Amino acid sequence: MAKKYKIAIDISPTVDGNAVRGVGYYTSNLVKSLQQHTQKHRSYSHLKIDLVTDPAKLKQKSYDLVHYPYFDPFKLTLPRSSQPVVVTVHDLIPIQFKNQFPPGLRGKLKWQIQKRSLQQVDSIITVSHYSKKIISQIVKYPQQNIFPIYEGADNSFKPITHTKTLKTVKNKYSLPNKFILFVGDINWNKNIPNLVKACRRLKYPLVIVGSSAVKKDVPNHPWTKDIRWLQTQAKKRRYSKSLILTGFVPDEDLPVIYNLATIYCQPSFAEGFGLPLVQAMQSGCPVAFSRDTSLPEVVGEAGLSFNPRSIPDIASVLKKYWLNPKLRHQYRQLGLNRAKLFKWSDTAKQTLAVYQSLLAHEK
């Protein structure tokens, strides 16, 4: 009889402040896909997966393997562990660009502790080949133990033709007939000021979705300077109709907004993956993207790219799409095909392969 293995996954990001952020989204979808995949395939009957919301409990129980699906370089999220440990590191952007993300003395000390802890884990999962290279360089961790496993967009992201649904969401957020869309947090690496300036130059409305853009009482700090800048711009009366900050958007509305958008634009200086691009492509929205870091790996030839440091270059690509419905249709089709490469079922299968490989070494 095959040995049974107990695997613990720390799902605290689904119940804390990360629940509405990328880490919470990743954890929720990963766990759901792992459960579906192991139930569907009898070859995984020897694995029992426990979902743990309190990381402290991981020390009290005996597990054959523990997976932490998140990593924060400035918080002590990795306890010492005697059992095999897998950690998902989405990116190390604050370490990679430390001038833009000054950590302070405490942050520096915590990073050194986290870095040492990360060097001790058995396997690292990351979300792109680009991130694998950067993590290996920064952490001095062997590349053969870093596994790039792509994320996916869930099935709610799809072309929507139901006129009433489209009209309801359009009216709910007072969206214009044509607009550029950005979805996500507002950090230095997202490069939002250059996107705003490119759209302003063209006089194209820009819609920014996400709670980060409308945060109250934002402190005056290098990490938050782009949020403060954006909020100042949005308050100017002359931009009230051309710069729309929706705030948090519920799950059922987001795919509809991608469908309403004329172009989705990801202008980032740096990303670990770039999930909104997959969501946009899967929704049938043509994408424009920065040719820096991981984004060309995600989009391939299914979108138009630009130099994120050049406002004229960003504007030129947006204008190409905006004025040419045929071009938009062409890239809509390319995007729909490209999005098929990113499935949560594949994420689950490849994650289980990492678990199995470690458990086989433990025998």
C-alpha atoms as one frame of an Amber mdcrd trajectory, in Angstrom:
protein
   0.000   0.000   0.000   1.387   3.444  -0.980   2.489   5.695   1.854   0.109
   8.576   2.652   1.598  12.046   2.776   0.224  15.066   4.644   0.811  18.430
   2.978   0.005  21.756   4.659  -0.646  24.938   2.675  -0.580  28.210   4.605
  -3.651  30.035   3.269  -3.411  33.050   5.623  -3.181  35.429   2.598  -6.834
  34.600   1.826  -8.033  35.884   5.205  -5.704  38.820   5.976  -5.027  42.149
   4.222  -3.716  40.290   1.160  -7.135  38.757   0.391  -7.969  41.338  -2.308
  -4.388  41.577  -3.594  -2.441  39.387  -6.004  -1.110  37.039  -3.310  -4.628
  36.314  -2.024  -5.877  35.737  -5.580  -2.989  33.371  -6.301  -3.464  31.416
  -3.062  -7.261  31.053  -3.483  -7.019  29.893  -7.087  -4.061  27.594  -6.454
  -5.811  25.832  -3.560  -9.091  25.473  -5.471  -7.252  24.021  -8.496  -5.159
  21.663  -6.353  -8.324  20.322  -4.688 -10.084  19.837  -8.042  -7.053  18.169
  -9.614  -6.358  15.744  -6.737 -10.047  14.754  -6.520 -10.269  14.148 -10.268
  -7.099  12.036 -10.568  -6.776   8.903  -8.442  -2.985   8.973  -8.805  -2.984
  11.635  -6.045  -4.989   9.581  -3.529  -1.864   9.196  -1.379  -1.754  12.979
  -0.771  -3.789  14.703   1.931  -3.786  18.499   1.695  -4.609  20.563   4.811
  -5.405  24.267   4.492  -4.028  26.202   7.462  -5.066  29.805   8.190  -2.837
  30.249  11.266   0.864  29.756  10.381   1.673  29.145  14.090  -0.280  25.855
  13.886   2.162  24.501  11.314   4.648  23.899  14.122   2.165  21.942  16.236
   1.233  19.304  13.669   3.350  16.801  11.872   3.379  17.344   8.106   5.493
  15.746   5.402   5.674  19.020   3.471   4.645  22.655   4.000   3.926  25.192
   1.232   3.987  28.935   1.926   2.363  30.467  -1.193   3.714  33.957  -0.406
   6.940  35.685   0.559   7.464  39.180   1.964  11.102  40.302   2.054  10.390
  42.724   4.920   8.202  40.547   7.199   9.314  37.434   9.045   6.981  35.055
   7.197   9.231  31.973   7.087   9.526  30.101  10.401  12.248  27.509  10.858
  10.958  24.088   9.894  12.220  20.526  10.131   9.967  19.216   7.327  10.481
  20.005   3.600   9.347  23.513   2.695   8.166  24.997  -0.618   7.817  28.779
  -0.916   6.213  30.777  -3.720   8.158  33.978  -4.408   6.287  36.106  -6.918
   9.056  38.664  -7.306  11.765  40.541  -5.407  11.040  43.954  -6.945  11.590
  45.963  -3.695  15.043  44.346  -3.342  15.863  44.597  -7.037  15.007  48.331
  -7.093  15.958  49.348  -3.571  16.427  53.036  -4.441  12.713  53.239  -5.268
  11.695  51.073  -2.268  13.961  52.175   0.620  13.373  49.605   3.409  14.764
  51.517   6.410  16.997  49.901   9.026  14.369  47.429  10.327  13.466  46.437
   6.784  17.133  45.774   5.972  17.538  43.539   9.046  14.327  41.622   8.313
  15.370  41.116   4.700  18.667  39.555   5.837  16.731  37.126   8.090  14.193
  36.343   5.337  16.971  35.873   2.794  18.757  33.356   5.061  15.476  31.521
   5.672  14.766  31.419   1.926  18.225  29.976   1.244  17.299  27.028   3.515
  14.007  26.026   1.837  13.844  22.926  -0.354  12.155  24.416  -3.426  11.040
  27.824  -4.634   8.087  28.239  -6.975   7.933  31.483  -8.928   5.664  32.835
 -11.645   7.971  33.443 -14.632  11.355  32.486 -16.040  12.371  36.134 -15.622
  11.604  35.968 -11.871  13.518  32.693 -11.577  16.657  34.377 -12.913  16.323
  37.414 -10.598  15.575  35.322  -7.467  18.560  33.084  -8.135  20.849  36.116
  -8.577  19.631  38.016  -5.499  19.200  35.124  -3.057  22.159  33.082  -4.364
  19.802  30.106  -4.605  20.408  27.204  -7.034  18.424  27.669 -10.246  17.655
  23.934 -10.504  15.503  24.214  -7.344  13.466  27.182  -8.632  10.373  26.199
 -10.628   8.648  28.782 -12.852   4.923  27.952 -12.841   2.598  30.413 -14.559
  -0.618  31.727 -13.029  -3.921  31.751 -14.885  -7.064  33.850 -15.121 -10.157
  32.155 -13.748 -13.088  31.224 -15.987 -15.070  34.386 -15.229 -12.723  36.251
 -17.587 -14.218  35.747 -21.049 -15.800  37.726 -23.882 -19.195  39.042 -22.741
 -21.843  39.902 -25.313 -24.846  40.343 -22.995 -25.789  43.982 -23.700 -27.686
  44.535 -20.438 -24.733  43.336 -18.311 -22.318  45.587 -20.208 -24.635  48.595
 -19.924 -25.292  48.061 -16.193 -21.568  47.974 -15.304 -20.781  50.890 -17.654
 -23.392  53.025 -15.872 -22.391  51.812 -12.395 -18.852  53.204 -12.788 -19.751
  56.082 -15.180 -17.392  54.705 -17.817 -16.934  56.481 -21.182 -17.689  54.778
 -24.520 -13.971  54.295 -25.264 -11.183  54.175 -22.668  -7.747  52.838 -21.750
  -7.778  50.470 -18.752  -5.237  49.695 -16.036  -5.904  47.232 -13.177  -3.698
  46.896 -10.094  -1.787  48.530  -7.272  -0.083  51.911  -7.628   3.617  51.425
  -6.891   6.725  52.872  -8.546   7.168  49.749 -10.679   3.669  50.138 -12.197
   4.789  53.365 -13.953   1.370  55.032 -13.703   2.547  58.669 -14.112   3.902
  57.895 -17.605   0.628  56.174 -18.562  -1.425  59.124 -17.279   0.782  61.571
 -19.223   0.557  59.485 -22.434  -3.267  59.346 -22.198  -3.427  63.067 -21.431
  -1.263  63.846 -24.477  -3.731  61.879 -26.645  -6.838  63.115 -24.786  -7.917
  59.477 -24.213  -9.859  58.648 -21.029  -7.973  56.406 -18.566  -9.773  54.141
 -16.085  -7.738  52.802 -13.133  -9.249  49.892 -11.188  -8.072  48.903  -7.705
  -8.327  49.970  -4.066  -4.731  51.249  -3.956  -5.528  54.340  -6.088  -8.239
  55.608  -3.729  -6.572  54.897  -0.370  -7.346  57.511   2.291  -4.686  59.383
   4.298  -1.760  58.149   2.201   1.514  58.903   4.058   4.208  60.991   2.417
   6.723  58.205   1.795   8.860  57.120  -1.206   6.772  53.924  -1.540   3.512
  55.887  -1.880   4.573  58.921  -3.904   2.843  57.693  -7.086  -0.479  57.194
  -5.246  -0.283  60.766  -3.887   0.613  62.106  -7.346  -2.275  60.208  -8.984
  -4.822  61.367  -6.397  -3.709  64.989  -6.884  -4.197  64.647 -10.660  -7.630
  63.023 -10.249  -8.812  65.956  -8.084  -8.098  68.511 -10.834 -11.441  69.516
 -12.297 -10.205  69.524 -15.901  -9.304  65.818 -15.607 -12.410  64.645 -13.735
 -13.896  62.889 -16.793 -10.639  61.700 -18.375  -9.052  60.093 -15.274 -11.457
  57.740 -13.478 -10.415  55.899 -10.298 -13.046  53.230  -9.599 -11.566  51.923
  -6.337 -12.137  48.274  -5.460 -14.257  46.418  -8.014 -16.077  43.176  -7.044
 -15.128  39.955  -8.845 -18.303  39.834 -10.940 -17.735  43.356 -12.389 -14.056
  43.102 -13.330 -14.430  40.826 -16.410 -17.181  43.160 -17.673 -14.873  46.193
 -17.357 -12.190  44.379 -19.403 -14.884  43.775 -22.039 -15.883  47.445 -22.053
 -12.283  48.706 -22.356 -10.909  49.711 -25.758  -7.317  48.787 -24.760  -5.745
  47.280 -21.660  -2.330  48.843 -20.907   0.367  47.475 -18.556   3.126  50.140
 -18.531   5.235  48.571 -15.724   8.967  49.040 -15.265   8.975  45.641 -13.535
   6.607  42.720 -12.887   7.024  39.182 -11.590   4.292  37.967 -13.945   1.568
  40.422 -15.050  -1.734  38.660 -14.342  -4.029  41.507 -15.564  -2.606  40.974
 -19.070  -3.833  37.364 -19.026  -7.219  38.475 -17.640  -7.495  41.088 -20.398
  -6.480  38.706 -23.202  -8.887  36.040 -21.942 -11.658  38.679 -21.885 -10.980
  39.624 -25.507  -9.440  43.027 -24.775  -6.400  43.980 -26.924  -3.295  44.621
 -24.800  -0.446  47.138 -24.877   2.494  46.369 -22.605   5.953  47.408 -21.488
   8.754  45.393 -23.020  10.576  45.252 -19.658  11.090  42.266 -17.295   8.485
  39.439 -17.437   5.770  41.019 -19.606   7.060  39.978 -23.074   7.255  36.409
 -21.711   3.546  36.541 -20.835   2.175  38.270 -23.952   4.558  37.035 -26.639
   3.352  38.283 -30.056  -0.248  38.742 -28.875  -0.013  42.471 -28.100   1.817
  45.697 -28.953   4.827  46.607 -26.790   6.533  49.914 -25.959   9.452  51.404
 -24.050   7.939  52.249 -20.615  10.400  55.134 -20.112   9.188  56.929 -23.252
   5.844  58.757 -23.001   5.803  59.321 -26.818   6.340  55.571 -27.378   3.491
  54.626 -24.994   1.250  57.210 -26.690   2.190  55.957 -30.172   1.150  52.356
 -29.399  -2.121  53.436 -27.736  -2.942  55.668 -30.726  -2.267  52.798 -33.196
  -4.885  50.664 -31.449  -7.355  53.487 -30.757  -7.644  54.592 -34.388  -7.683
  51.128 -35.962 -10.641  48.795 -35.160  -9.216  46.121 -37.505  -5.923  46.083
 -35.584  -7.824  45.811 -32.285  -9.816  42.878 -33.669  -6.630  41.167 -34.882
  -4.967  41.436 -31.455  -8.179  40.485 -29.678  -8.034  37.121 -31.514  -4.297
  36.697 -30.858  -4.868  37.468 -27.171  -7.713  34.967 -26.833  -5.450  32.244
 -28.273  -2.458  33.262 -26.133  -4.546  33.220 -22.932  -5.182  29.483 -23.428
  -1.562  28.862 -22.369  -2.353  30.036 -18.823  -4.629  27.612 -16.953  -4.986
  27.103 -13.219  -5.303  23.360 -13.874  -1.744  23.461 -15.297  -0.584  25.521
 -12.308  -1.988  22.828  -9.986  -0.463  19.949 -11.973   3.005  21.524 -12.022
   2.808  22.475  -8.318   1.899  18.884  -7.431   4.926  17.717  -9.451   7.161
  19.889  -7.219   5.549  18.344  -4.098   5.922  14.792  -5.472   9.572  15.324
  -6.329  10.379  16.495  -2.791   8.386  13.715  -1.144  10.134  11.120  -3.301
  13.470  12.339  -1.937  12.141  12.011   1.625  11.395   8.281   1.328
